[in-house]
Amino acid sequence: MIYFDNAATTMDKPDEVIEAMTAALRTFGGAGRGVHGASIAASEAVYAAREGIARLLGAQAASRIAFTANATAALNMAIAGLLPARGRAVTTAASHNSVLRPLYRMRDECGCSLAVAPVRADGSLDYPAFERMLEDGADVVVATHASNVTGDVYDVARMARTAHEAGAAFVLDAAQTAGVLPIDMGEIGADVVCFTGHKALYGPQGTGGLAVGGDIELPPLMVGGSGFRSFEERHPDAMPESLEAGTANAHGLAGLAAGIAYLDRIGLETVSRRIEGATSRFLEGVRGLPNVSVLGGSTRVRSGIVAIVIDGMDSALGAGRLWSEFGICVRAGAHCSPLMHEALGTKESGAVRFSFSHRTSEAEIDKGIAALAFVAEGGSRV
């Protein structure tokens, strides 16, 4: 099997992650729920994950990191907390449904207004249109760091400056870039950064969260047990506990902490260079293939993603053939990004997405190119 579906979830986990989770399953009690060794061990693992994420994203302190089940939960929390009833939000057509659907719900149920900056047919963001949409002000801007369809990386620092000039908070969706590209939320100007653990951070599914800037106060989306102040009727209002009702996923966060430690050991610069190399090698091999069109490419850097269209072939059929005939794992369809596909003209056919990790080998890339060429040229192994 050759795995080119890292933008959905990274399957090839470092040994350290597997070992940390195995040990956690055998030794952890409830984090923050006792003074015995099993509880303390779980609490220490959760704190190690907080420290690692804070360091990775340039957060002011580990206490400004709150964990959720995934980036979707984090984005829901940020949007619901920052966008008031009858408020105004701005996003872009590159957004994933984990951004769009919470905003649509706020529009439909809370009387909010929503403006969506367009993406051009080449995948580029229309920055002038985005800036015009903020001339009348806004409460929150939510933007993806990189398209999960094309991998194009956007100028989020420019977008954050425009948002702040308009009086809006800036929320960054870093699901595709945390662990792939350097992120310093202070330098970017991001007020909240939402991330997931199961992609380029090499953690397990069920881990994610948000880094919250020091000037931002988010109300909790859920309330309940916190492990302390149990006689108070109101949920604690101090981070990170204010955003983390219930028992933490300490077993998963032990894996996430190990994944971040692995990235620290390898070095993010090395990781970024290897992913860029894999992406460039694949692009060089597929450009010019008969019946194959590459989507996007409007930016110099991609986040390890290349999406293609095979002329006359539905994306699901192309992806199915790559798997059944060559054992290659890719993602087909709309990728939960409907507005992006409308902009790219692939609403009906969808696209076949290849996405790489720094552990992807050159031999795997070359086999993927050969397999795609075979399928696109009408060959068959059946």
C-alpha positions, -999 to 999 in steps of 0.1 A, spaced: 0 0 0 11 35 -8 -5 62 13 -11 96 -3 -40 107 19 -22 127 47 -44 157 43 -73 136 57 -52 119 83 -17 107 86 -16 70 89 22 64 93 27 73 129 62 75 145 70 46 169 71 72 197 34 80 193 24 43 194 46 36 224 33 66 243 -3 57 237 2 21 246 19 31 279 -9 56 286 -36 30 281 -19 8 307 -11 35 333 -33 65 331 -62 75 353 -83 107 349 -63 138 342 -69 164 369 -91 140 388 -69 128 417 -37 130 436 -26 94 430 1 84 405 -22 73 377 -40 107 377 -8 127 380 7 108 351 -23 116 329 -21 153 339 16 155 331 9 141 296 -18 166 290 4 195 301 33 182 279 9 184 250 -1 219 259 36 230 261 44 214 228 15 231 210 22 265 226 58 262 214 48 251 179 22 278 174 40 307 192 13 309 219 19 332 249 16 303 274 7 267 277 -24 278 296 -37 294 264 -40 260 247 -74 243 250 -79 208 237 -109 196 217 -117 165 197 -106 180 164 -102 212 145 -139 212 137 -148 214 174 -122 241 179 -136 262 150 -172 258 163 -160 270 197 -141 300 183 -169 311 159 -197 307 185 -176 326 211 -165 355 189 -195 361 167 -224 378 185 -260 376 175 -267 398 145 -229 402 142 -209 402 109 -184 376 98 -161 373 67 -145 342 54 -132 330 20 -144 305 -6 -113 284 3 -129 275 36 -137 240 47 -172 231 58 -159 231 94 -158 269 89 -187 274 65 -214 254 83 -209 270 118 -211 304 100 -242 294 80 -258 283 113 -250 316 130 -265 334 99 -297 314 99 -303 311 137 -287 342 151 -293 368 124 -256 372 116 -244 385 82 -218 366 63 -195 377 34 -174 353 15 -144 365 -5 -141 347 -38 -114 324 -51 -105 326 -88 -104 297 -112 -67 293 -107 -72 288 -69 -59 323 -60 -77 343 -34 -92 377 -45 -75 398 -18 -89 431 -31 -124 417 -28 -117 404 7 -104 438 17 -135 456 3 -157 433 23 -141 446 55 -145 483 47 -178 483 67 -162 464 96 -168 429 110 -168 410 143 -147 380 131 -127 369 101 -122 331 97 -96 320 71 -78 288 62 -41 289 61 -39 266 31 -66 251 9 -73 215 17 -81 210 -20 -52 226 -39 -27 230 -10 -22 267 -20 -10 287 11 -26 321 16 -11 353 29 -28 351 63 -7 379 78 -21 403 53 -56 391 60 -51 394 98 -39 430 94 -70 438 73 -92 421 99 -77 441 128 -80 474 109 -117 466 105 -121 458 142 -125 421 137 -109 392 155 -89 369 132 -93 331 135 -69 309 116 -78 274 104 -44 256 105 -57 221 101 -35 216 70 -5 236 80 3 229 117 33 207 116 39 214 79 48 251 79 61 274 106 33 292 125 38 320 149 4 334 159 20 366 171 38 373 139 8 364 118 -16 384 140 -39 355 146 -62 359 177 -71 322 176 -54 293 158 -74 261 154 -55 229 148 -60 191 146 -37 165 160 -42 136 136 -26 151 104 9 166 103 13 166 141 13 127 139 -11 123 169 -42 101 170 -76 110 158 -98 126 185 -72 153 193 -71 189 184 -78 223 199 -72 260 198 -45 284 208 -61 316 221 -44 350 222 -39 367 255 -64 395 247 -92 371 237 -118 357 261 -139 328 247 -170 317 265 -173 279 268 -193 260 242 -199 233 268 -199 233 306 -197 205 331 -171 188 352 -138 205 356 -122 186 385 -122 217 408 -146 244 421 -173 217 421 -196 236 444 -199 266 421 -229 268 398 -209 283 370 -182 267 351 -147 280 358 -138 310 337 -100 307 336 -82 290 307 -77 263 298 -103 247 320 -129 272 309 -129 255 274 -124 219 285 -155 205 302 -153 168 311 -125 143 312 -96 150 289 -85 125 262 -53 120 281 -44 88 262 -48 106 228 -29 137 241 0 115 252 2 104 216 0 140 204 27 151 228 49 123 215 41 134 179 52 170 187 83 158 204 91 138 172 87 169 151 110 188 175 136 161 171 134 160 133 130 197 130 102 216 114 125 230 88 135 195 77 99 184 77 88 213 55 117 208 31 109 171 27 72 177 21 81 205 -4 104 181 -22 78 153 -24 53 178 -37 76 192 -63 87 158 -75 51 147 -80 42 180 -98 71 176 -122 60 141 -129 23 148 -136 25 181 -154 22 173 -191 6 139 -186 -21 133 -212 -57 138 -198 -44 152 -165 -50 187 -152 -35 201 -120 -57 223 -99 -44 255 -81 -8 264 -79 -15 301 -75 10 303 -46 47 295 -45 43 272 -16 19 243 -12 11 224 20 19 190 6 -13 187 -15 -18 183 -52 -53 178 -67 -58 167 -102 -87 161 -127 -86 132 -151 -104 143 -183 -137 125 -188 -134 105 -156 -152 110 -123 -128 115 -94 -143 86 -75 -136 62 -104 -101 75 -107 -94 71 -70 -110 37 -70 -88 24 -98 -57 38 -81 -65 17 -50 -79 -14 -66 -52 -18 -93 -21 -2 -76 -28 -1 -39 -26 37 -38 -46 57 -12 -59 91 -23 -90 112 -16 -117 119 -42 -147 141 -43 -155 175 -29 -132 173 2 -158 192 23 -149 224 4 -179 231 -18 -171 267 -26 -136 259 -36 -148 233 -61 -173 257 -75 -145 282 -81 -123 256 -97 -151 243 -119 -150 208 -104 -184 207 -87 -196 178 -109 -165 157 -113 -147 164 -80 -109 160 -79 -84 134 -70 -62 146 -42 -27 134 -35 -12 146 -2 22 138 13 40 137 45 77 141 52 79 103 54 67 99 18 96 84 -2 107 93 -37 100 57 -48 64 60 -37 61 93 -56 74 78 -88 50 48 -85 22 72 -80 31 91 -111 33 60 -132 0 47 -118 -18 80 -126 -4 80 -161 -16 45 -167 -51 52 -155 -54 86 -173 -43 71 -206 -70 45 -204 -50 15 -194 -66 -13 -174 -53 -42 -153 -87 -59 -151 
